[in-house]
Amino acid sequence: MGTLKRILVGRPLASTQAGEQKLTRWKGLALLSSDALSSTAYGTEQIILALYLVSAAAFWHSLEIAAVVVVLLIALTASYRQIIHAYPHGGGAYVVTSENMGRTWGLVAAGSLLIDYMLTVAVSVSAGAEAITSAIPSLYGHEAAIACALIVVLAIVNLRGARESASVLVTPVFFFIAMMAVMIVAGLVQIITGQVPFNATSAIGTAVPGVTIFVLLRAFSSGSTSLTGVEAISNAVPSFKAPSARNAAATLTIMAVILGVFFAGVTFINYWYGIIPEHEVTLLSQIAAAVFGGNTTILFYLFQLATALILAVAANTGFSAFPQLSYNLARDKYMPHMFLARGDRLGYSNGILTLAAGAIVLIVVFHGIEVLIGQWSSQDTGGLTSLLIPLYAIGVFVPFTLAQASMVLRWKRLGETRWWLKAIPNAVGALISVAVVLVMIGLRFPSIWPYFLIMPVVVLFFRAIHRHYEAVRNQLRLPEDCAPTHYNGNTVVVLVSNVTRVDVRAVDYARSIGDEVRAFHVVIDGDGKAEEEIRDEFDATFPDIPLTIVRSQFRSIVAPALRHIDDVATEERARNRTVTVLVPQFITAKPWQQILHNQTSLRLRYLLNQRDRLVVATYTYRLND
């Protein structure tokens, strides 16, 4: 296992090499922006699918909706740049909300983001799997298996460390940026030069029956999923090279410009070409086929490859942000302390593994839901991505709202001259974000209701962890008048099964650490002969050590042993003595051989460890064969 780990993860890095794992702007873009950039592969499609429920003639409204989404992107980018500079130690929405709106709201933001990062991974790899099956139809129906395999690969890549994973991701991210730029430029050139006539389903301003404010709001909430991932950089500011805040803010700006141009370009080209969604083929795939002259050209296949790669690695934003946010929560004692530990490659490996496991569970569960819906209603669910995206969106727009509102409160609290000027982008972002949340609650509640059940449980979970750590700290803190306890000696109770080599050596060891040694044996069955034999043999070997033998009426070793040890502990504490229970155990030469022997000692040690002021020790004897 150690060799396999070295092959997959690599050699351990020294703690002094942590600085070498810091990210440049371009590697940070590859590592932390893939989620946001990849959303251009399905953001426009989500708008079109929402409008298509009314009529294809309503597609011109996608231009209006895209314009509002770009405005929100600008507001969010300006706001998160402020957050990066105000909180250069990272933490993003969790830290800014906790400081300005209170810890409870901060935990809501953190819980939403933790769940959302799992959904980020699930949505991204599911979309990547669907892109693969669009290019290779023979794989259709195996999206869930492909998605789970992609998660395993990404987890291994991230376990190798931030710098190495960023190096791996540079190629697919910039390959996608290049191919998307080629497609948008080619499409616009064809439009400008008249090679492609105006083929939209309707002209701008056309009145379409059935298009209501509710339809437009639903389409807007769907299209806003293009902005998920914008906050990830603010969570990982310490991961950048110095000056970390400046480099993180610059990376955020670069990402926002690319995202805005791509989203607007894809939406406009789709409108001009008049492309209608088709089953089993993504909208972006149809756009690429139209621009590149068919789905058999080399450019089309390169574009599909780039799309599949970016959608697959987009999950890496979650793999980068989830461990960092878990670290911040664990540091504040709201997550288990295991999330503070760095792995062999200086990454937060426990966070990476937890995220991978959670995302795989989500994919398996939602794949099962998709199958059930198809069997019960013969309804096209739109695939795993369509099922996951509503939860994905609500999970990120709640923290968006809280973070922007918190920044408004921060500027007001600081009381600087004309503070409201700095708060304008935050206020705009907060208003639009809360509008998206309200729209989703009103129009998509059947798809997002699990969020409102999960979040209270998550916050209570955080609180329970925090209470435990506080209780531990209070109980372990030394009082001012603390004085050392002076014991009168140590009594060692050795649990013996038979007089074997391991038992004899255990008793010899007990003599070396105890002022008084006692032996204890449980007889399960028999007519008394076995009891006599063990006593005679033990007394012959250790005539100076008292042996207590108890007959178990119900064939249990554990219960009589616990009763006897409790009695001894009570007696010895009255004499101001410590009690050590020594459990002899032999270890087989090969791990698989251990299952051939009973595991009573494991259960016994576990239950003994629950006793107060009792030392439990194991004497281990290793077998050769």
N, C-alpha and C positions, 0 to 999 in steps of 0.2 A: 504493500500500500504506500509505503514511503517513497519507493521508486516511481510508482505511478503518479504520485503527487508531484514529485520533482519534474516529471515529464510534462504534465499538464500545466502546472503553476509556475515552475521554475525554481531556481535556487533562492533561499531566503536572502533578503536584503538587510543590511545593518541599519540600525536606527539612525546612524549618522548620515545615511543616504537619503533621508526624507526630503531634503532640499532638491535633490535631483529629480524627484517625482513631480515637481511643480510644473504647471502648464504655461506655455506661451499662448498668445492670443489665438493663433491659428489652430493649435492643438486643442485649446479650450473650445473653439468653435466646433471642431469635429466631435469632441467628447460630450459637450453640454447643449449643443444646438440641433442635434440630429432630430429630436422629437418635434421641435417647432418647425424646422424646415420640411420634415416629412409630411406634416399636416397639409401641405399644399397638394399632396397626392389624393386626399379625400375631402378636404374642406369644401371645395366648389361642388363636388358630387353631393355632399350632404344638403347643400342649399337647393340644388337642382331636384333632388329626390323629394324634398319637402314641397317644392312648387309643382312638381309633376303630379302630385295628388289632386291638384285642381285641373291643370291643363298645361300642355307644352307651350301654349301661347303666353303663359305667365313667366317664361324664362327671362324676359327682359328685366324683371324685378331683381334678378341676381346681381345686376350692376349696381343698383341702389344699395342692396344689402352688403355687397362687397365694399362699397365706399364707407359705410358705417363701421364695418369690421376693421378697415384700415385706420379710421379715426381712433377706434379703441386701441389698436396696436400702437399708434403714436403715443396715446396717453399712458398706456401701460409701460412702454419703453422709457418715457421720461420719468415716470414714477419710480420704476425699479432702478433706474440710474441713481435717483436720489437715495433709495434704500441702500444701494451698494455703498455709496459714499458715507451715509449716516451710520451704517452697521457693517464696517469692513471685516468683522470677524465671522460673517456669514450668519445663516439662520433664516434669512428672508422673512416671509410672512409670519412665521412662528415668533421670531424675536421682536419684530416691530409691533405686532399685535399684542403680545404679552406685555410689552412696556407701556403701550399707550391705551389699550382697552381692557387690560386685566388678564390674568393668567388663564381664566376659563376660556375666553375667546381665543387666546393664543393656542390653547390645546385643541380647540375646534379647528383652527387653521392647520395645525400640525397634523392632527388626525386625518383631516381631509386630504392633505398632501400625501401622507403615507399611503392611504388607500389609492389615491390618484396615481401615484408612481407605480403601484402594482397594475392598475388599469392601463397606465402608459405602456408598460411592457406587454400586457395582454393585447391591447388594441394594435400596437405597432407590429408585433410579430404576426397577428392575425391578418392585418392588412398586407403585410409582406407575403404571407402564405397565399392570400387571394391574388396578389399580383403574380406570384409564381404560377398559380393554376390558370390565370388568364393567358399567360404565355405558353404554358404546357397543359392543355386541356385534359390530357390523360391522367393528371394528378388531381383532378377535381373530385371533391369528396374526402380528401385527406388533409384538409387545411389544419385541423386541430393537431394532428401528429406532426406536421411540418412546423407548426408554431411552437410546440413543446421542444422539438429538437433545436430550433433556433435559440430558445431561451437557455438551454443547456450550454450551447456554444458560447453565447454572450456571457454567461456566468463565468465560464472558464477564462475567457479573455479578460474580464474585469478582475478576477482573482490574481492575475499576473501583474497588476499594478496600474495606476492611472496613466503613467507615461507610456507604458507599452500598449495599453488598450487604446490610448489616443492615437498612437502611431498606426495601429491596425485600422482605426476608423477613418483616418485621414483620406485614404483612397476612396472608399465608397461615398463619403460625404461630398468630397470635391468632384468626384465623378458625376454624382447626381446634380450638383450645382451646374457643372459644365453642360450636361445633357439637357437639363431644364432650360438653361439659358439659350442653348442652340434651338430648342423647340419653340420657345417664345419668340425669339428673334426671327426664326424662319417663318412662323405663323404671321407675325406682324408685317414682315416684308411681303409675303404673299397677299396680305390684305391691302397694304399700301399701294403695291404695284398693280393691283386689279387681277392677279392670278386667281384669286378666290372671290367670287362675287358674294354679295350680301345674301346670306342664306339663313338668317335668324328666323326663329319660329314666329316672331312678331316684332313690329317696330317699337322703339322706345316710346312709352306713353300710351300704348294701346290699352284700352279698357278691357279687362278680361273678367267675365262673369265668374263669381265664386271666390275671387281674390279679396279676402278681407284682411283687416289688421291682424287678426289672429293667425292667418296663414303666413303673413309676412314676418310676424314675430317668431313663429315656429321655425321658419326658414333661417331667420337671423340667429336664433339660438343654436341651430344646427351648424351654421357656418362659422360661428364663434369658436368652434372646436379647433379651428386653425391656429388659435392663439395659445393653446395648451403647450406648456413647455417654456413659455417666455420667462417664468419666474425661476427656472432651475439655476441660472447663473448666479442669482442673488443668494442662493443657499450655499454655494460652493466658492465664495470669494477667496477663502484661504488656500484654495487649490492652485491659484494663479501665482506666477512669479511676481516678485516685488517690482514696482508698486502694485500690489494685488488689486486694490480697489480700482485704480485707473485702468489696468488691463482688463478686469472683469467688465467694467462699464463700456470700454471700447468694444469688447467682444459682443456685448449685448446689442450695441448699436449696429454693428456689422450684421448680426443675425437678423435684427428687425428690418433693416433695409432689404436684405435678400428675401426675407419672408414676405414683406409687403409687395415687392415687385413681382415675385412669382405668383402670389395669390391673385393679385389684380390681373396679371397677364393671362393666367389660365382661365379666369372667369370671363374675361373679354373675348378671348379666342373661342371659347366654348359657345358664347352667345352668337358671335359672328358666323361661325360655321353651322350653327343650328343643330348641334349634336343631341340626340335623344338617348337617354340611358337604356342599356340593354342588359338582359339577365346573363350572368356568368362572365361578364366583361366589365372591367372598371371604366368609369367615365374618362379618366386620364389616359387609359390605353386607347380608347376610341379617338381622343383628341390627337394623340401621337400618331395613330394610323392615318388620320386625315391630313395632318401637317406633313408627314414624311412620305406620303404617297402610297399608303397601304400597309398591311400588317405582315408583309413578307420582306420588307426592305431591311438592310443592315442597320440603318439608323433607328428603325422601330425596335429591333431586338436589343440594340444597345441601350435605348431609352428604357425598355422594360426591365433590362438587367439592372440599370441604375436605380429605377424605382423600387424594384424588389430589394435591392441592397440597402437603400436608405430607410425603407420601411422596416426592414429587419433590424438594422442597427439603431433605428430611432429609439428602440427600447433602452439603448445605452444611457440616455438621459436619466431614466429612472434608476439605472444601476449606479450612476454617479451621484444623484441627488438623494436617493433614499438612505444610503448609509450615512451620508453627511448629516441629514436631518435627524436620523436615529441617534447619531453621536451627540448632537445638541440636546436632544431630549434626555438621553441617558446621563449627560453631564449635569442636567438639572434634576436628575432623579425621577424622571417620568417614564423612563424605559429601562429595561434590565441593563446592568452594568456591562454585560458581555458585549454590548454594542459600542463600548469605549475602546475595546481591544483592537489593535491592528494585527493583520495577518502576516505571513511570511514575506509578502511583497509590499508591506506597509499600507495596504488598503484595509478598509473596515470589512473584513471578509464575512463576519456574522451577518452584517446588514445585506451584503450581496446574496448570500445563500438564502436568507429569509425572504428577500424580494423574489428570487427565482422560484422558490417553493410556492409562495402566494400567487404569483402570476400563473403558474402551471395549474394550480387548483382552480383559479378563475376560468381558465380556458376550458378545462375539463367540465366544470359545472355548466358554463354557458353553452358549450357544445351540446351537452345533454339537453338543456332547455331548448336549443334550436331544433334538435331532432324531435323532441316531444311536440313542439309547436307544429312542425311539419307533418307529423303523423296524425295529430288530432284535428287539425284544421285545413291541411293541404295548403297552408299559407306560406308564401315566400318570406322568410324572415330577413332577407337581405344579407345574410351571413353573420359570422361572429362579430365582425367590426361594427355592423349596424346595431347589434344587440348591446355591445359594450359602450359605444360612444356616448349615449345619454348620461350614464353614470360617470363616465370619464369627464364629461363637460361640467356637471354639477360639482364634482369633486375638486375642480380647479377654480371655478368661478366664485365659490364661497371664499377661499383664501384670497383671491383677487380683490373681492369686495372688502374684506377685513383689512388687508394690507393697505389699500388706498385710503380707506376711511381713517386708519390709524395714522397714516402720514399727515392727513389734514389736521388731526388732533395734535400731532407732534409739533407742526409748525405753529399752531395756535398757542400751545403750551410754552414754546420757546419765546414767543412774544417779540420776535424781530420786527423791525420796521417793514411795513408792507408784506407781512408774512403771507397774506392771501395770494400774492402773485406766485409764490413758490407752491402754494397749495392748489393752484388751478388745474394742473395735469392730474393731481391726485383726486380732486373732486370730480373731474370729468370721468376718469377711470372708474371711480367708485359708483357714480350714477349709472353708467352704462353697464357695469358689471352686476350691480344689484338688479338692474332691469332684466338682464339675461337670467339671473337666478329666479326672479319672480315669474318670468315667462315660462321657464322650464317647469316650475312648480305648477303653474296654471294649466299648461298645455301638454306637458310630458310626464305628469306625475305617475302614470302607470309604469313608466320605464325607469323612474328614478326613486320610487318609494323605498327601496332597500337602503338608500343612503341615510334616510331619516330614522331608520331602525339601528343601523350600524353605528352612526356617529355618537349617540349617547352612550352606547356600550364602550366605545373606544375611549371617550373622555373619562368614564368611570374606571376603566382599566388603568389609564394614566394616573388617576387620583389614588387608586388602590396601591399602585407601585410606589408612589411618592410617600403615602402614609407608612408603608412598610419600611422604607429606607429611613424615614424620620424616626420611626419607633426604634429601629436598630441603632441609629446614632445616639438617641437618648439613653438607651439601655447600656451601650458600650462606653459612653462618656464617663471618665473618671470623676467622682465627686471630689470636692476640695479637701475633705477630711479622709480621703481614701488611705488606708494603711494595708500593708501586705498581710496575708493570712499565714499564720505559722501552724502547719499541720504536725501532728504527733507521729506520723508515719504513713505508709502506703500498704494496703492489703490487696494482693493480687489473687483474683479468682480465675483459675484455668479450667476451661470447659474441655473435658477429655472424652473421646469416643471409645477408644480402646488404648491399651498400652502399646502404641506403635512408635516408630522412630520419631515421627513428627510430634507426638504427644510428649515423649521423653525430653526432646530438645526444647519444647515449649515450656515445660516445667523448669528445666535448667535455666532458661532465660528469665522466667518469672522470679526465680531466686535472686537473680542479679539486680532486679529493679524493685523488689518488694521487701518490706520488713517482715511481712507475714504472707505465706502462700497457702491457698486453699484450692482443692480440686473438686470438680463437680461432674457427675455423670448421670444420664437419664437412661433408664431401662424401659424399653417400649413393650416388649412381649417376653414370655418365658415363664418358667415355673420356679424361678429363684436360683436355678443353677448358674445362669449367665451372670447374675448379680454377684454370686459368690466367687466366680472365676475372675471377674474384673477386679473385685476387691483384693483377692489374694495376690493377683499379679501386680497390682498397683502398690500394695503394701510391701511386697518384696522388693520392689524397685525404689520406692520412696517411703521408707518407714517413718520419716519425720514429718510428712505432710498429710494433714487430714483429708479424707475423701468422703464427700457426701454423695450418696446414691439415692435417686428418687425414681419410683416406679410411675410411669405415665399411664393413667387409666384410659385415656382417649387417644393413644398412639401419637401424641404430639411431643416433640422435643422442645419446641419454642416456648410454649406456655409454662411448663414446669421450670425451665431455665430462667425465664423472666421473673417468676415468683421468688425463686431462690435468691437471685441477684438483688431484687428489691429488698428482701429481708436482710441480706448481708450489708447492703448499702445503708439501710436505716440503723443497723447496729453499729457500724463503723463510724458513721457520722456522729453518733452520740459520743464516740471516743475521739472525735476531732481527727479522723484519719481519712485519707483519700482512698478510693476504691478503683482499681483497674481490672477490667475484664479482658482476659487474653483468650482469643479464639484461634486455635491451631488450624491451619489449612494447607493442603498440598496443592501445588500447581502442576498441571500436566505438561509434558514436553511440547505437545502440539495443541494449539487453541481448540481445535475441533474435539479433542478428547475430553475437554472439560465437561461437555454436555452429557458424558457417560456417567457422571457422578452427581450425587444429589447436591442441591444448592441451598441446603438449610442454613449454612453459615451466612449467606448473603442476607436472607430475611432476618436472621437473628441480629446481625450487626446493624441492619437498618433500624430495627425496633429498639435496640439498646442505645443507639445514638439519639433517640428521642428522650432518653432519661436525663434528668438534670444532674449536674455535678458528678458525672460518671465518665471515666476514661475508658474508651474501647480501643483495643489494639489487636492486630492480627500478626500471628507468627507464621511466616510463609516458609514452606519446605518445597523445593522444586524437584520434581522427578526427572530422571534422565531419559526414559523411553516412554 
